[in-house]
Structure formats: structure tokens, C-alpha cells
């Protein structure tokens, strides 16, 4: 397996060596490999620094002990370069501990000077490993960038959804709510000006249905744009719990040591939406009879836990491709610097915990209030 560069150019090798004789022995060993190469020798740290800054090398060979310094000093200088080539120790007997230490800090390999017959093989292996490591680093960087783009998109999507929800809530309030209120006034007028029992019966039935429609529109508006948050997160969570209990018949208990104040709007909204989504999932899937919500800001961390005694969530369900509910909660938590923990046991229920550090959040809240 040749160790040529991808352009089939001679391999550029920088040799840090104070002995001309040892340098020539290296040159002879490379000539026997039959591979084209350019070998350049330097013997001081300053020359080494100048060469690696001015030129690009494919591999570096270095003696361990040189006059006034060691290969470790050269290695530290090499680390200043953004993309450095593999670094191979080519030295006399330096002792196994020193060689192992050199490998541990990142040097590619070690070869004794009396074993130069293996030099070509060592270079090939070092370049192969270095290339694999470099590809992994690039893949990790690309993965991190991809995850960052995904997080940014998730945050943008959440913001857009909240804006659309607010717009829909305003339309319901202004258009549908206004129309329903006008109908109620007309029904009241008919009821006051009619004595026909049949007509009054229809008016009564229509008024009752209208009241249900008004309540439904108000509930939808609250779900879309939780104005209840203006009264504080505890009040908003309690309102969610009361509505959940009325709709499902499931007992729910809210524990909050005190009213939590001075939270930025985005943190409050994330906590509210987390509780809302968790309760929706419980109603649909948990098949439980009891829900407990714990809310606190102890130790400068906002903690919201929603726990049920239902059938639990199987691990395969949590990680299936279309499990967007929990995945969305994880991404939503990240938008405010928080995280989500989900624990579940078969037939023993599920616990969803949102944690958000409050120190920066409180500082931002104070700035908003000033």
C-alpha cells in the first residue's frame, strides 16, 4: 500500500535530527521502499518552527533527544498548527515509559533507529491512522454543525408555532367570539320579547348550546395563547390541571411550595407547554388514575415534574421514528438552556422532569422589567 499523497506527489517528510549520519540512514531506508519522497532535515527548534509554518509536510520524523531540547518541545510547537501531520518518534533507546508517554499525548508512533527496515511500514500505518482520525474529526464537526442547525430550526419552528397560535387565538377572540356574543344578545332579546312557550324552549336550548360554544372558544384560545401565564406559572399549571381533571376524570395534584416569580416569558412558556403536552399524552396513552405535578425553583433551578401511575412507556416507543411529542419537548427545553428527563417502568407509570437553570434567566427577567 503506497503512502503517496492523493495527487501522487512525492511524500514530503520533515526530519528533526542533529546527526547527519542518522539522517542519511533514514534516507537509505526510504529509498529501499521504492516510494517517491522529499526528505528535509532540521536540527533546531527554530528551524522546525519556521518549516512547519512555511511549508506543508505529510509526516514528521523526530529524534527524541537533541541538543538543548527533546521531541516533546517540537511536539508542543506542532500543536499550534491547526492541521498537523502525523508525528513519529525515530530515536535510540529512550525507554518504554517515555515511548508510551509520547504515544499517550498524541504522537503517532515510535521506531528505534536500529530497526529502520520497518520505517516505510510505520509511515504507512501512521498516515492511515492519521487519515482515519482526521476523517472522524471532520465527521464530528459536521455532526455538531448539523445538530446546531437542527436545534436552530427547532427553535425557529417553536417560535413560529407560538406566533401562529397567537394569531389564531386573536382571530377566534375578535371574529368568532364577537359573533357568538352578538348571537347571545339576540337570543336574550328574543327571550324577553316572546311569550310563545315553543319559541322560548328553542331560545333556552340555543342559549345553552351557545354557552358551550363560548366556553369551547375560550378554552381553545387559552390553549393557543395562554394568557393565564400573566398570573404566574403556578396559576397557569393549576389551571391546566383543573381543566385536565374535569375533562378526563383523572385525579391530579399540584405541589408548589410558593409562587414562582421573575421568570422570563420564554421559560414560562416552555414549562407551560411541557406540562400541557405531558398531560395530553397521559390522557391519550397512560391509562392511569392519578397524576402529580411538582413545581419548584429550589437551588436556582426551575423544576417541573409530571408523574402518573399509568402503564408506562416502552423504550421502543420513546425512540421510535415518529415519537415527535417527547422529542419536541427535549428540543423545546434546549431553547431555554434546560433539559428533559423521562423515566418510565412498565405498569408503574412515567415521570417527565423539566429542569431549567434560573440564574441567567432571572438576570434576563430583571432586565426585561427595568
N, C-alpha and C positions, 0 to 999 in steps of 0.2 A: 504494500500500500504506500504510494508515494506521499511525501509530505510537502509537495509543491503548493504554492498559493493557488487560489482559484483561477487566476489568469495564466497559470502555467509558467510563472516567472520564477527565477531562482529564489530560494528561500533566503530571506535576509536575517542574519544571525549576528547579534552583538555579544562579544566575548569579553567579560570583565576578568582580566588575568594579567598579573605582573610578570609572569615568566614567558619569555619568547619561545623557549623550548617547548613548554607545555602547550602554548598556543599552536605551534606547528604540529604537535602530535594530534591535536584536535582536528586540524585541517586535514591531515592524512587519514584520520578515521572517517571524516566526512567524504573524502574522495573515494574511499573504498565502497561507500554506499551506492555510488553511481548516480546520486541525485544532484541536480544543479543547486548551487548555493553561493551567497556572498557573505563572507565572514570578515567581521571588523573587530579589532581589538582596542580596548581602552583599559587603562590601569589606575586611574584616579577617579574619585567620586565626582569631581568637577567635570571631567571628560564624559563620564557616564551620564550626568545630568544633561549636559549640552546635547549629547547624541540622542537621547530618548525624547528630548523636547523638539529637536530639529528634524528627526527622521522617524520613519515608521519601521519597526522590526517585527518579524514573525515569531522570534523566540530569543530568549536571553540565557546565555550560559555564564555562570559566575563561580569563580573560586571562592572558598569560604573565608580564608584569612588572607588579607592583603595589607601592605604597609600602612599602618595608621587607622585601619577600619576593617569591617567584615562585610560579608554579603548581606547581613541584616540591615546595615546602613543603606546599601543600594536598594534593597527591597522597600524600605520606607520611602525613599525618594521616588521609586516607581509607583507607589500608591497615590502619588499626587497627580498622576496622569489619569484621565477619565477612562480610557480603554487601553489597558496594558497587556502585553503578550505574556505567554507562559514563561515562568522563571525557573530554571533548572540549576540546582547546585552541582557543580563539577569540581570536586575537590579531593584532597588526600584524606587521610583518616581523621575525621573530625569527631568521631564517636557517635554511637547510635542515639543517645539522648539529644544531642544537638541536631542531628538529621531529622529525628521525629518532631522536635520542636519547630524546625523550619517548615516541615510539611503541614503541621497544625496551623501555623499562621497564614498559610495560603500558597506557599511555594509549590510548584507543580511536581517536582521530583528531585531525587538525589542520585548521583552516579559517582563512584570512586574513579579517580584518574587512572588507576591500574586496570580498569575494566572498560576502556574506550571502545572495545568491539561492540558493545551494546548501545553506543551513543545514538546511532540512527534510529534504533528501535525505541529508545527512551524519548527522543524528539517526536517521533510519530505519535506515540501514546500521549505525550503531554499536549500536543496540538489537538489531538482528537478529543481528549477530555476537556481541554480549554474551550474548544468549539462547542461541545455539548453544553458546558456550563454557561457559555455566553448566550446560546440559544435559549436556555432556560431563563436566564436573567431577562432577556428581551421578551419572552413569553410572559414572565411575571409582571413586567412593566406594562405590557399590553393588557393583561388581565386586570391590573389595578386601574388603568385608564378606562377600560370597559366598565368595570364596576362603578367608577366615579361617574361616568356618563349615564349609566343606568340609574344611579342614585339621584343625579340631577334631573333626569327625565321623570323619575317617580315623584320628586318634589314639585316639579312643574305641573305634572298631572294632578297631584293633590290640590295645588293652588287653583288650577283651572276648574277642577270639580267644585271646590268651595265657592268660587266666583259664579259658576253656573247655577249652583244650588241657591245662592243668594238672589240671583236674578229671577229664578223660577218662583222663589218664595215671595218676592216683591210683586210679581205678576198675579200670583194667587191672592195676595192681600188686596191689591189695587183693583183687579178685574173681577175675579170670582167672588172674593169677599164682599166687594161693593155690590155686586149683582145680587148675592144672597141676602144681604142686608136690606136692599130695596124690596125684594120679594117678601121679606118678613114684614116690612111696613105695610105693604099692600094687603097681605093676609090679615094683619091686625085691623086694617081699615074695613075690610070685608066683614070680619067678625063683629065689628062694632056696629055696622050698618045693615046687618042681615038678621032676620028673625026666623028664617026657614031652618028647621032642625036638620034637614038633609044637608043643606049648604054649610051649616055650622059644623056638622060632623066632618065634612070634607076639609073644611078650614082647619079643624083641630088636627086631623091626620096629616095634612100638608105641613102644618106648623111643626109637628113633631119630627117629620122627616127632614124638614129644613134645619131644625136644630141639630140633628145628627150630621147633616152635611156641613154645617158651620163648625161643629166640633172636629169633624174629619179634616176640614181645610186647615183649621188651627193646628191640629196635630201634625199634618204634613208640613206646614210652614215651620213648626218647631224642629222637626227632624231635618229639614233642609237648611234652615238658618237658626241655630239655637240661641235665640235672644235671651234665654234663661241664663246663659253664661254671664250676662251683665250683673246677675245677682250672686255670682261666685261659683266656683267649680263644685263645691259641696252641694249647693242648692240644685245645680244642674244635674248632678249624678242622682240626687234624691228624686228629682222629677222623672228622670229616666226609669229609676227603679219602681216608682209608683205606677207609671204607665205600663211597664212590663208586667208587674204583678196583676194589674187589672185585666190586661189582655190575655194572659196565659194561665192565671190562677196559681202560678208557682210562688211559693213564699220567698221573699227576698229581704235581706237585712243589710243595712248600710252602716258601717262603723267609720266615723270620722271624729278624731279627737277634738278638733276645733275647726273653725272656718279658716280656709287657706287663702291668703290674700297676696296681692302684689305679684301675680303670675302674668307673664306676657300672654297676649291673646293666642299666639300660635301654640304655646304649651297647653293652655286651657283647652283649645280646640282638639289637639291631639289626644289628650286624656279623655275628653268627651266622646270623640269618635271611637276610641278604643273600647270604652265601656259600651257604647251603642252597638258596635259590631260584635263584641263578645256576647251581649245579651241576645242579639239576633241569632247568633249561632247556637246558643243554648236553647232558645225556643224551637229552632228547627231540628237540631240533631241530638241534644244531650239526653232527652227523656228523663230528666231529673225532677226532684220535688223541692229542692232547696238551693238558693243562691245566696252567697255572701259577698259583699263588696267592702273592701278595706281601703281607706284613702288617708294618706298622711304625708307630711313633709319633714319627717324626722331626719336628723343628720344631714340637712341641706339636700335631700333627695326627695323629689316627688315620687311617691309610690302608690300605684293603683293596682289592686289585686281583685280579680273577679273569679270566684271559685264556685263550682257547682258539684252536686253529688250524683251526676248522671253516669252514663255508660262509658265515658272517656273517649279519647281519640286514639285510634290505632296509629302506630308510627308510619305505616304506609299511607294513611290518609293525610298526615301532616306534610308529607313530602311528595305527594302526587303532583303531576304537572299542572293540574287545574285548581290547586289549593290556593286560590288568589286571596281569600279572605285573610288568613293568617299571614301570608307573605306581604300583603298590603299593610297590615299592622306593623310588621317588622320595618318596612320601608318608611312608614309614617313616623315611627319612633325615631328613626335616624335623622329625620329632618330637624329635630329639636335637640340633637345630641344625646338622645336616650337609647334605650334598648328594650327588647321584649323577651321575656322568658315564658315558655309554655311547658308545663309538665302535666302528664296525664297517665292514669292507670285504668286498666280495664275494669269496668263496673265500680270504680272508686272515684270517678269524677275527673275534672280538669281544672287547672289553675293557670290563669293568664296574668302575668305581672308586668306592668309597665313601670320603668324606672327612668327618671329624668333628673340629672344634676341641676340644682337650683341656684348655685352661686352666680354663674354668668346670667342665668335667666332673671334673677332678681335684680341684678345690676341693670339689665336692659329694661326691665319694667320700671325701675325708678327713673331712667332717662326718658321713657315714654310719658311718665306722669309729670315730669318737670317742664 
